[in-house]
Amino acid sequence: MAVSSLEYSSQFDHTPFYCEENVYFLCKKLCANGVADADGSDLYVVFISNEKKQIPLWHQKASKRADGVILWDYHVVCIQRKRGGDFPCLVWDLDSSLPFPSPLASYLSETIRPSFQLFSEYQRFFRIVHAPIFLHFFASDRRHMKDPTGNWIAEPPSYEPIVTEDKIVHNLNEYIEIRAEDISTNVGAELINDVSNKKLGVVMNEIQLKEFFSQVSQ
C-alpha cells in the first residue's frame, strides 16, 4: 500500500515555527534511513528570505487563507539532488501542504509563484548550503523565538537546542541574513564549488537556483 504524503511527513520531527531545526533533523533522518546518501552529499539546505524579512510563500500549513499564502520572515527547506541517473530534484518542506516531497519544478511554481508580480521588497532570495557543512556548523539556542521579556513567541521543541561539536551555541542569524547584494556572480563549476565549500553557502536568485540544481548532478 502506498504511503500518503501526510503519513510520510509525520515520520519526521516537526515543531511549528522552528523550520531550521526541523530541516536539520530531517536531513539527519534521510541520511540514516537510506533515502539520502549517508553523508548527506545529495542534500542541500535552503534558507529563503530577503533584506526586509518579508517573503510570501503559498501552500503553507500555517496560513489561514484558502490559497495557503503566508508572509514568513524566513523559511528553510531541504532540496535533494541525486547524482547520476534520471532522479527528479526533490523539495522536502514539512510546512507545505503540497506532496511530500515535491519535485522542484512544481514546488517553485506552486510555492514561489514566479509569474506572480511582487513589489521589490517581497522578492525571495535563496541561501544554498550543502547539508554536510550545515550539519557540522549550524547551531541555534532559539534566542530569536523569545520576546523582549524572555517569553517564548512559539513553544520550542522538547529536545535540547542544537550545539556544534566545538560548542558554538548560536549562529542562525548568519544564515538568515540574506540580501540582494550578496547574490553570487559566479556560474557553473565555480558556483558549485562555492556551495560545496563555504560554511554559509551561496546566496542566489530564483534563476540561479534552477540553474544550480540542473547542473550540480552532472
Disulfide bonds with the S-S distance in Angstrom:
none
